Amino acid sequence: MPKPKQFLKESKKKSKHAPQTPTTADEYLAGNKANWTTLLTWNIAGVDFEEAGEKWRGGDSAKSTRFFVRAIECYDQALKMFPTSFDLAYNKARVQYELTQHPKLLKELPGNLLDLLQVALDSSRFAVNLNGDDPDALFNTAQVLTSIVDVIAEQGAAAHDPDQPSLLLQEALGIFTRCLQHQEASYAAFQKQLHADENEPAVGNWENTTPPDNNSTSDDTKSKDGEQVREQWATVMTPVTKSSVVDTIIAQLETITSLYSLLPNDKLIRSIIEYTQSLVAEKLPFYLAETGQGLEAAIAFAGCASAEADAKFRLMGLDMGSYCAAVQQAWKEVQLTSNASHVEGLCDRAESYINCSNTLRLSDNGNSTDCSKLRWGLLTAANQDLTIASTFKDDENIVKIHLKKGDVELWRFQLGQPPRRLDAAVKNQAILLKNAEKHYRGAVTLTTVAGAYDNEGAQAKVKEALTKTLGGDSKALVEVQTQYKEAGEILEEAVEEGLVDYSQLQRVGDPDAMVA
């Protein structure tokens, strides 16, 4: 979890001859040490609760959640006294969002994930309204928006407003762009300042303030007539680094990737392509230098290029072969190996191949022999990546990896069924079904070990029964439908995804007809 921001900004100097009424929390605190101490106490308490929450997060999730909630309450109480304090607002929003990103902690919170993310979004927008130039606040707000879109996609919550996800992603992209602009300006200013005069100490960005040391004699100064002048103190703000700029560019590429899949027409495609090219060709090479983030950036760009090809195929008439070639070319230069740190990249590449295969399946030529051959190649490549990824048993997504491997084998099996009848799939249909069953059964076993969502365990169990049924065991699917109330919904999704079709489900009870 990111560390809390320091929370006091530099106070404006006020003339001792003309007292002014404080108009912000910072001005108020600068003139009143008691209030400064009050706010400091609340902030320290909030930070302490956050640290306690982190301490218990790996063990006692309920206890950890209680500490994080108390941290939010501390920031919230302080905001009631100092409603214009940006840093308190930022810290509150940050912790609210972080809680939604940890499944074990999320289970301890009341309400559903979408509602909790909406609360975090409201808090993030409040912080940005207080300081619209802060890159951290802008970045976090955009992240909350993208997370909301992810949840909407998973839960199918956009049925009442199908345009909402696209609009939220466009908003997120705009906020990321503002964040990048402020980061670039701050980075350039700091570098200019750093090299301005090597004979003089670099002057930092004096933004945050800390209380004066009671034992120090250097904070207070005297005027010529002996009257004391107000103390002034400051700390140096951490400069923007190349790495933080790269993080923002990668987040933009990932947002664009998601946006491509939601575009209803080709109106925005050309402008998005132009903007992406400026990011990748003009900005990314400079900021990547010496950051060690080259692979991460390459993975993000490959995913974005794959999504671009998908949008061109769906909305601009790109032919089937060129689409498939563009996706494969996008990943050609990404060097992924059998390394634990490459698991996410392997899964991302596999997902790009799977998405391409499914887009081709839904196209007008989805049942043609040429399309089936392209899909077989894509799914085989995806299976190879997932096989490598599945060897790392401690990966947090290991259950999802096994589920996806089962799906890939079922998709390959379906390529051998009417009306496609691809030779390679027909010859290997029994093996493909057995492989799918093995991977689903592996996911069932891992759900307890990995602490996965209950829904993942249900998916694995129902899909395992589905493969048995496709192989001739007519009782397997009937039994699992009585055990899991989610079975009907899972099977319906399986039909939509092309893992099985209704005609095959209707033949349950006729073992000889299940495998053509």
CORMO-V989088 format. One record per residue. RES is the residue in three letters. SS is DSSP state (helix for helix, strand for strand, loop for the rest). PSI is psi as a letter, one per 20 degrees, with the letter a starting at -180 (* if undefined). Layout:
res: <RES | RES>
ss: <SS | SS>
psi: <PSI | PSI>
//
This chain:
res: <MET | PRO | LYS | PRO | LYS | GLN | PHE | LEU | LYS | GLU | SER | LYS | LYS | LYS | SER | LYS | HIS | ALA | PRO | GLN | THR | PRO | THR | THR | ALA | ASP | GLU | TYR | LEU | ALA | GLY | ASN | LYS | ALA | ASN | TRP | THR | THR | LEU | LEU | THR | TRP | ASN | ILE | ALA | GLY | VAL | ASP | PHE | GLU | GLU | ALA | GLY | GLU | LYS | TRP | ARG | GLY | GLY | ASP | SER | ALA | LYS | SER | THR | ARG | PHE | PHE | VAL | ARG | ALA | ILE | GLU | CYS | TYR | ASP | GLN | ALA | LEU | LYS | MET | PHE | PRO | THR | SER | PHE | ASP | LEU | ALA | TYR | ASN | LYS | ALA | ARG | VAL | GLN | TYR | GLU | LEU | THR | GLN | HIS | PRO | LYS | LEU | LEU | LYS | GLU | LEU | PRO | GLY | ASN | LEU | LEU | ASP | LEU | LEU | GLN | VAL | ALA | LEU | ASP | SER | SER | ARG | PHE | ALA | VAL | ASN | LEU | ASN | GLY | ASP | ASP | PRO | ASP | ALA | LEU | PHE | ASN | THR | ALA | GLN | VAL | LEU | THR | SER | ILE | VAL | ASP | VAL | ILE | ALA | GLU | GLN | GLY | ALA | ALA | ALA | HIS | ASP | PRO | ASP | GLN | PRO | SER | LEU | LEU | LEU | GLN | GLU | ALA | LEU | GLY | ILE | PHE | THR | ARG | CYS | LEU | GLN | HIS | GLN | GLU | ALA | SER | TYR | ALA | ALA | PHE | GLN | LYS | GLN | LEU | HIS | ALA | ASP | GLU | ASN | GLU | PRO | ALA | VAL | GLY | ASN | TRP | GLU | ASN | THR | THR | PRO | PRO | ASP | ASN | ASN | SER | THR | SER | ASP | ASP | THR | LYS | SER | LYS | ASP | GLY | GLU | GLN | VAL | ARG | GLU | GLN | TRP | ALA | THR | VAL | MET | THR | PRO | VAL | THR | LYS | SER | SER | VAL | VAL | ASP | THR | ILE | ILE | ALA | GLN | LEU | GLU | THR | ILE | THR | SER | LEU | TYR | SER | LEU | LEU | PRO | ASN | ASP | LYS | LEU | ILE | ARG | SER | ILE | ILE | GLU | TYR | THR | GLN | SER | LEU | VAL | ALA | GLU | LYS | LEU | PRO | PHE | TYR | LEU | ALA | GLU | THR | GLY | GLN | GLY | LEU | GLU | ALA | ALA | ILE | ALA | PHE | ALA | GLY | CYS | ALA | SER | ALA | GLU | ALA | ASP | ALA | LYS | PHE | ARG | LEU | MET | GLY | LEU | ASP | MET | GLY | SER | TYR | CYS | ALA | ALA | VAL | GLN | GLN | ALA | TRP | LYS | GLU | VAL | GLN | LEU | THR | SER | ASN | ALA | SER | HIS | VAL | GLU | GLY | LEU | CYS | ASP | ARG | ALA | GLU | SER | TYR | ILE | ASN | CYS | SER | ASN | THR | LEU | ARG | LEU | SER | ASP | ASN | GLY | ASN | SER | THR | ASP | CYS | SER | LYS | LEU | ARG | TRP | GLY | LEU | LEU | THR | ALA | ALA | ASN | GLN | ASP | LEU | THR | ILE | ALA | SER | THR | PHE | LYS | ASP | ASP | GLU | ASN | ILE | VAL | LYS | ILE | HIS | LEU | LYS | LYS | GLY | ASP | VAL | GLU | LEU | TRP | ARG | PHE | GLN | LEU | GLY | GLN | PRO | PRO | ARG | ARG | LEU | ASP | ALA | ALA | VAL | LYS | ASN | GLN | ALA | ILE | LEU | LEU | LYS | ASN | ALA | GLU | LYS | HIS | TYR | ARG | GLY | ALA | VAL | THR | LEU | THR | THR | VAL | ALA | GLY | ALA | TYR | ASP | ASN | GLU | GLY | ALA | GLN | ALA | LYS | VAL | LYS | GLU | ALA | LEU | THR | LYS | THR | LEU | GLY | GLY | ASP | SER | LYS | ALA | LEU | VAL | GLU | VAL | GLN | THR | GLN | TYR | LYS | GLU | ALA | GLY | GLU | ILE | LEU | GLU | GLU | ALA | VAL | GLU | GLU | GLY | LEU | VAL | ASP | TYR | SER | GLN | LEU | GLN | ARG | VAL | GLY | ASP | PRO | ASP | ALA | MET | VAL | ALA>
ss: <loop | loop | loop | loop | loop | loop | loop | loop | strand | loop | loop | loop | loop | loop | loop | loop | loop | loop | loop | loop | loop | loop | loop | loop | helix | helix | helix | helix | helix | helix | loop | loop | helix | helix | helix | helix | helix | helix | helix | helix | helix | helix | helix | helix | helix | helix | helix | helix | helix | helix | helix | helix | helix | helix | helix | helix | loop | loop | loop | loop | helix | helix | helix | helix | helix | helix | helix | helix | helix | helix | helix | helix | helix | helix | helix | helix | helix | helix | helix | helix | helix | loop | loop | loop | loop | helix | helix | helix | helix | helix | helix | helix | helix | helix | helix | helix | helix | helix | helix | helix | loop | loop | helix | helix | helix | helix | loop | loop | loop | loop | loop | loop | helix | helix | helix | helix | helix | helix | helix | helix | helix | helix | helix | helix | helix | helix | helix | helix | helix | helix | loop | loop | loop | loop | helix | helix | helix | helix | helix | helix | helix | helix | helix | helix | helix | helix | helix | helix | helix | helix | helix | helix | helix | helix | helix | loop | loop | loop | loop | loop | loop | loop | loop | helix | helix | helix | helix | helix | helix | helix | helix | helix | helix | helix | helix | helix | helix | helix | helix | helix | helix | helix | helix | helix | helix | helix | helix | helix | helix | helix | helix | helix | helix | helix | helix | helix | loop | loop | loop | loop | loop | loop | loop | loop | loop | strand | strand | strand | loop | loop | loop | loop | loop | loop | loop | loop | loop | loop | loop | loop | strand | strand | loop | loop | loop | loop | loop | strand | strand | loop | loop | loop | loop | loop | strand | strand | loop | loop | loop | loop | loop | helix | helix | helix | helix | helix | helix | helix | helix | helix | helix | helix | helix | helix | helix | helix | helix | helix | helix | helix | helix | helix | loop | loop | loop | loop | loop | loop | helix | helix | helix | helix | helix | helix | helix | helix | helix | helix | helix | helix | helix | helix | helix | helix | helix | helix | helix | helix | loop | loop | loop | loop | loop | helix | helix | helix | helix | helix | helix | helix | helix | helix | helix | helix | helix | helix | helix | helix | helix | helix | helix | helix | helix | helix | helix | helix | loop | loop | loop | helix | helix | helix | helix | helix | helix | helix | helix | helix | helix | helix | helix | helix | loop | loop | loop | loop | loop | loop | loop | helix | helix | helix | helix | helix | helix | helix | helix | helix | helix | helix | helix | helix | helix | helix | helix | helix | helix | helix | helix | helix | helix | loop | loop | loop | loop | loop | loop | loop | helix | helix | helix | helix | helix | helix | helix | helix | helix | helix | helix | helix | helix | helix | helix | helix | helix | helix | helix | helix | helix | loop | loop | loop | loop | loop | loop | loop | loop | helix | helix | helix | helix | helix | helix | helix | helix | helix | helix | helix | helix | helix | helix | helix | helix | helix | loop | loop | loop | loop | loop | loop | loop | loop | helix | helix | helix | helix | helix | loop | helix | helix | helix | helix | helix | helix | helix | helix | helix | helix | helix | helix | helix | helix | helix | helix | helix | helix | helix | helix | helix | helix | loop | loop | loop | helix | helix | helix | helix | helix | helix | helix | helix | helix | helix | helix | helix | helix | helix | helix | helix | helix | loop | loop | loop | helix | helix | helix | helix | helix | helix | helix | helix | helix | helix | loop | loop | loop | helix | helix | helix | helix | helix | helix | helix | helix | helix | helix | loop | loop | loop | loop | loop | helix | helix | helix | helix | helix | loop | loop | loop | loop | helix | helix | helix | helix | loop | loop>
psi: <p | q | q | q | q | q | j | p | r | p | q | q | q | p | p | i | i | m | q | q | p | p | i | r | h | g | h | g | h | h | j | o | h | g | h | g | h | g | h | g | g | g | g | g | g | g | g | g | h | g | h | h | g | h | h | i | h | i | f | n | h | g | g | g | g | g | g | h | h | h | g | g | h | g | h | g | g | h | h | h | h | m | i | j | o | g | h | g | g | g | g | g | h | g | h | g | g | h | h | i | j | o | g | h | h | h | h | i | q | q | r | r | g | g | g | h | h | h | g | h | g | g | h | g | h | g | g | h | h | h | n | j | i | o | h | g | g | g | g | h | g | h | g | g | g | h | h | g | g | g | g | g | g | h | i | k | j | j | h | h | n | i | i | g | g | g | h | h | h | h | g | g | g | h | g | h | g | g | g | g | g | h | g | g | g | g | g | g | g | g | h | g | h | h | j | g | o | i | i | q | q | p | p | r | n | n | g | q | q | q | q | q | p | h | i | q | i | i | h | p | r | q | r | h | j | i | q | p | q | p | q | p | q | q | q | p | p | p | q | p | r | h | g | h | g | g | g | g | g | g | h | g | g | h | g | h | g | h | h | g | i | i | p | i | a | j | h | i | g | g | h | g | g | g | g | g | h | h | g | h | h | g | g | g | h | g | h | h | p | j | h | j | j | g | g | g | h | g | g | g | h | g | h | g | h | g | h | g | h | g | h | h | g | h | i | j | j | p | r | g | g | h | g | g | h | h | g | h | h | h | i | h | i | o | n | p | a | m | p | h | i | j | g | g | g | g | h | g | g | g | h | g | g | g | g | g | g | h | g | h | h | i | r | h | k | h | j | q | g | g | g | h | g | g | h | g | g | g | h | g | g | g | h | g | g | h | g | g | h | i | i | n | h | i | p | i | k | h | g | h | g | h | g | h | h | g | g | g | h | h | g | h | g | h | i | i | r | q | j | g | l | p | g | h | h | g | h | j | h | g | g | g | g | h | g | g | g | g | g | g | h | h | h | g | h | i | g | g | g | i | k | r | q | h | h | h | g | g | g | g | g | g | h | g | h | g | h | h | g | h | i | i | n | i | h | g | h | g | g | h | h | i | h | o | h | i | g | g | g | g | h | g | h | h | g | h | i | j | h | q | r | h | h | h | h | i | j | p | i | n | h | i | i | g | o | *>
//
